[in-house]
Amino acid sequence: MKIAIVGCGNMGMAFAKSFLQYDLVKKEDLLLVEKSAERSEALKAEKAGVVVDTISSRVSEVDLIILSVKPQDFNSLQEALRETIRPQQVVLSIMAGIPIATIQEKLNHRLVIRAMPNTPAMLGMGITGFTAAKEVDLSNLRKVENLINATGRSIFLEDEALLDAVTALSGSGPAYFYYLVKAMIEAGKQMGFDDSVASLLVKQTMLGSFHLINTADKSLDELIKAVASKGGTTEAALKRFEEGGLSDTLIAGIKAAQFRATELSKP
């Protein structure tokens, strides 16, 4: 398969490196389109693929075009893409907030798949929600799914509207996790630990807890109960969290992210 990645920031390169790592594409068949001169030079030094700075006829030679530019940059690229794209090519958009119908209209092209990855894709540990236009056949869908899975795991959604929820839950999710980790480290510092010790305690706790969630044959409520003994220290903390409405605030925040994603998807 020949692939062009338009926009080679963190997420675009996460895809590129995963494809190369798993031998899903050869370097000579990976076209990296990056308008930033500084970024282009860095990519050429890395020798991650064939680097160009503009959309040209070379894009028309690939099987899959991945759009990983910022949503606000799409309008400046659409004319060049529309003139270059061929009917049989598949377009995979990982741009936040731009619906399939809008991409189809602006590119005058039907074979569009839309996906929302998250930043752990840079380590091959991401989760990506994706959906597709009805014109995309099963063969092309499976090929793209295989590529996406090189960055971690994926879930196909019949309803495109749910991608706004994916954006809010897993797309933005790493930031929520970092926010909680930061607060816990700050609590440790306020209780007398230096930054390195507080960080070690919290990070290893998070890592171990994650593995328990994945391996223990218990529900989350059961895992909480196993730590929070009656009248103990954990119960005191959880009670304060509930009094402060922490759970409700987190849920409301995630729903606010979903609402914003929906807003951004509107013309």
Buried (B, 14 or more C-beta within 10 A) or exposed (E): BBBBBBBBBEBBBBBBBBBBEBEBBEEEBBBBBBBEEEBBEBBBEEEBBBBBEEBEEBBBBBBBBBBBBEBEBBEEBBEBBEEBBEEEBBBBBBBBBBBBEBBBEBBEBBBBBBBBBBBBBBEBEBBBBBBBBEEBEEEBBEBBBEBBBBBBEBBBBEEBEBBBBBBBBBBBBEEBEEEEBEEBBEEBBEEEBEEEEBBEBBEEEEEEEEEEEEEEEEEEEEBEBEBBEEEEEEBEEBEEEEEEEEEEEBEEBBEEBBEBBBEBBEE
